[in-house]
Amino acid sequence: MALDMTPEQKETGKANFNRVVGKLADADQQAQDQQAQGVTRRRFMQGLVAAGATAPVSAAAYFGYRYHGFPSDFRPVRAGLIGCGDEGGVLAGEHNPNFVKFIACCDVRPTNLRRIFTGEPLPSPRRGFNHHYGINAKQDIRQYEDYRELLANPDIEMVVIALPLHLHAQATIDAMNAGKHVLCEKLMAWNIRQCKQMIQIANEKDKLLSIGHQRHYSMLYAHANEVVNSGVLGDVKHIRALWHRNNVRPNPDANARRDRPLLDSWFPLIPAEDRERLTATRIRELGYKDINELCRWRLYIRTGGGLMAELGSHQLDACSIFLGKKRPLSVTAVGGTHFYADDREVEDHVYCIYEFPGPNYNPHNASSRRNDIVTVTYSSISTNGFEPYGECIMGSKGTLVVELEQAAYLWGLQGRSTDVTASAGGGGAPVLDTSSSSAPTERQATATGANAIGQNAVSRGYREEMEHLAYCIRMRELGMESDRDQLQPRCGGPAAMADAVIALTANQAMKNRKRIDFKSEWFDPASDQVPDADMVEQSPR
Ligand SMILES: NC(=O)c1ccc[n+]([C@@H]2O[C@H](COP(=O)([O-])OP(=O)(O)OC[C@H]3O[C@@H](n4cnc5c(N)ncnc54)[C@H](O)[C@@H]3O)[C@@H](O)[C@H]2O)c1
């Protein structure tokens, strides 16, 4: 993320981050003690950091749902998985059967319907149903090739949808009409009109709709957000977000090399078994032009949404959270197929500039040069992965980098090699200070905290998003919470629709080569105004 960061500077940045998270928790604890309130989020954070957190820490407590001590009639929510491809495999691998018990799955590709049970060898997160339910899992988890048949199964309470983008809306609407709660993968839908329909049907049917922007359930991001919102970074006027990678490889098929000399991860090879078993008629019945479109749906506009839908939406989601869930004011974007010379319709390089309102932004002063604007730049590059992915939040008093959903680094004004901590500022608000104590013991204790939840990789939030939805479903059903409205997914329809508006409006800016000002109606589920009225879907199924 930062071009010339040394391992030592990273270590300092990590320790700074953990120390400041702990200090903020301390300060919050003192305030809590004064008010004699119970366990709070920050108090929990303090426990996490102070204890060194060598055992995996339950995100449930942090995100406000129970993990143990359920009422005796709490049963896992019976679920069906629709779409058993790469991401369906991750979700199957990550789910917690104490909350979500899969009893059905659906896919049209025989190889994926098999892999969803067997999984892949470690370190792949696709551990397969057999890992959770034993080698006879197939006996208890019914397999379907038509998701409508799965939806007709009355035992299923909730579905997890990990289908190509163009099918998200139709599958969600069909599921809700069949009486199911839904966790649908991001991007919420192929166009904004569909997002509004999804919210409407959830309201009409009184079903829970959650969208899989997993950063809403990442403790690393939650801690980073606490740091940003504490004010220790000073005035944040710029965030640099990026997702860069290089999956380019020569096409091994000499016959196909003329049309497609290079391959990448959006052009997976198609297993012979899928080619043999899926006839052209069957594929057309499914609404695809051919097997290429089914397996490489990300490359085509009819089925995908390009880099902004697939990658940029994650990071703009994070940026808008860091900026207080604000909506952007404008976007300017440049992008195109600048590298690959094949039939792909989506861009391989994207560069965007968003203007977000700062805390003192005055809408009546919008035309003035002097206004409180936060600029967010986003780039997605497919030919160079030197800097991988993450967000760099640049304040007047400090810099915070969140990298690869796995680590966060914090530095003060003194630079990347200086230890900092948080202390009470003059007005009571915390400020970054050169650390008075950087004894190795303290550094070591804090370094195992927020950046290293347990000894394993930091949870990216997939498991928690499924747990929480299941918790909300069951607790609502049992009438266990006094305030039913609190039992809502953290990334529900309106929040996810905002992410879709932000991503898909950048596509419009790119396509039309112009700066676009966001309209509040686009974010309003009740309004029929959309930023992408020209995106009219063709025969979705
Ligand atoms: N949250 C994340 O970090 C994350 C990461 C990767 C992908 N995703 C999202 O997950 C979704 C799926 O992506 P993927 O990488 O798994 O794609 P994929 O192509 O690997 O999987 C899609 C699966 O859907 C199946 N399918 C297609 N049409 C179907 C139909 N009509 N009925 C039943 N099955 C059908 C395909 O056979 C395939 O197995 C996308 O929306 C993507 O954006 C999210």
The ligand as an SDF file (V2000), in Angstrom:
LIG
                    3D

 44 48  0  0  0  0  0  0  0  0999 V2000
  -17.7210  -10.8080   -0.9200 N   0  0  0  0  0  0  0  0  0  0  0  0
  -16.6420  -11.1390   -1.6030 C   0  0  0  0  0  0  0  0  0  0  0  0
  -15.5190  -10.8990   -1.1810 O   0  0  0  0  0  0  0  0  0  0  0  0
  -16.7920  -11.8250   -2.9180 C   0  0  0  0  0  0  0  0  0  0  0  0
  -15.6760  -12.4640   -3.5040 C   0  0  0  0  0  0  0  0  0  0  0  0
  -15.8600  -13.1290   -4.7150 C   0  0  0  0  0  0  0  0  0  0  0  0
  -17.1060  -13.1440   -5.3300 C   0  0  0  0  0  0  0  0  0  0  0  0
  -18.1540  -12.4910   -4.7550 N   0  0  0  0  0  0  0  0  0  0  0  0
  -19.4620  -12.4680   -5.3940 C   0  0  0  0  0  0  0  0  0  0  0  0
  -20.0430  -13.7650   -5.3790 O   0  0  0  0  0  0  0  0  0  0  0  0
  -20.8250  -13.9770   -6.5420 C   0  0  0  0  0  0  0  0  0  0  0  0
  -20.3690  -15.2650   -7.2300 C   0  0  0  0  0  0  0  0  0  0  0  0
  -19.0110  -15.1140   -7.6180 O   0  0  0  0  0  0  0  0  0  0  0  0
  -18.0690  -16.3880   -7.8600 P   0  0  0  0  0  0  0  0  0  0  0  0
  -16.6920  -15.9130   -7.8630 O   0  0  0  0  0  0  0  0  0  0  0  0
  -18.4470  -17.4650   -6.9190 O   0  0  0  0  0  0  0  0  0  0  0  0
  -18.4940  -16.8170   -9.3430 O   0  0  0  0  0  0  0  0  0  0  0  0
  -18.4590  -18.3140   -9.9310 P   0  0  0  0  0  0  0  0  0  0  0  0
  -18.6480  -18.1910  -11.3860 O   0  0  0  0  0  0  0  0  0  0  0  0
  -17.2680  -19.0250   -9.4160 O   0  0  0  0  0  0  0  0  0  0  0  0
  -19.7450  -18.9890   -9.2690 O   0  0  0  0  0  0  0  0  0  0  0  0
  -21.0570  -18.7380   -9.6990 C   0  0  0  0  0  0  0  0  0  0  0  0
  -21.7950  -20.0580   -9.6700 C   0  0  0  0  0  0  0  0  0  0  0  0
  -23.1660  -19.8160  -10.0150 O   0  0  0  0  0  0  0  0  0  0  0  0
  -23.5830  -20.9100  -10.8320 C   0  0  0  0  0  0  0  0  0  0  0  0
  -24.7520  -20.5160  -11.6200 N   0  0  0  0  0  0  0  0  0  0  0  0
  -24.8030  -19.6530  -12.6490 C   0  0  0  0  0  0  0  0  0  0  0  0
  -26.0630  -19.5230  -13.0870 N   0  0  0  0  0  0  0  0  0  0  0  0
  -26.8360  -20.3300  -12.3140 C   0  0  0  0  0  0  0  0  0  0  0  0
  -28.2210  -20.6190  -12.2680 C   0  0  0  0  0  0  0  0  0  0  0  0
  -29.0820  -20.0710  -13.1240 N   0  0  0  0  0  0  0  0  0  0  0  0
  -28.6600  -21.4940  -11.3390 N   0  0  0  0  0  0  0  0  0  0  0  0
  -27.7930  -22.0720  -10.4610 C   0  0  0  0  0  0  0  0  0  0  0  0
  -26.4690  -21.8370  -10.4790 N   0  0  0  0  0  0  0  0  0  0  0  0
  -25.9930  -20.9720  -11.3910 C   0  0  0  0  0  0  0  0  0  0  0  0
  -22.3660  -21.2190  -11.6900 C   0  0  0  0  0  0  0  0  0  0  0  0
  -22.4370  -22.4970  -12.2520 O   0  0  0  0  0  0  0  0  0  0  0  0
  -21.2390  -21.0630  -10.6940 C   0  0  0  0  0  0  0  0  0  0  0  0
  -20.9330  -22.2730  -10.0360 O   0  0  0  0  0  0  0  0  0  0  0  0
  -20.6480  -12.7230   -7.3960 C   0  0  0  0  0  0  0  0  0  0  0  0
  -21.7100  -11.8780   -7.2120 O   0  0  0  0  0  0  0  0  0  0  0  0
  -19.3790  -12.0940   -6.8640 C   0  0  0  0  0  0  0  0  0  0  0  0
  -19.3380  -10.7120   -7.0130 O   0  0  0  0  0  0  0  0  0  0  0  0
  -18.0050  -11.8620   -3.5570 C   0  0  0  0  0  0  0  0  0  0  0  0
  1  2  1  0
  2  3  2  0
  2  4  1  0
  4  5  1  0
  4 44  2  0
  5  6  2  0
  6  7  1  0
  7  8  2  0
  8  9  1  0
  8 44  1  0
  9 10  1  0
  9 42  1  0
 10 11  1  0
 11 12  1  0
 11 40  1  0
 12 13  1  0
 13 14  1  0
 14 15  2  0
 14 16  1  0
 14 17  1  0
 17 18  1  0
 18 19  2  0
 18 20  1  0
 18 21  1  0
 21 22  1  0
 22 23  1  0
 23 24  1  0
 23 38  1  0
 24 25  1  0
 25 26  1  0
 25 36  1  0
 26 27  1  0
 26 35  1  0
 27 28  2  0
 28 29  1  0
 29 30  1  0
 29 35  2  0
 30 31  1  0
 30 32  2  0
 32 33  1  0
 33 34  2  0
 34 35  1  0
 36 37  1  0
 36 38  1  0
 38 39  1  0
 40 41  1  0
 40 42  1  0
 42 43  1  0
M  CHG  2   8   1  16  -1
M  END
$$$$
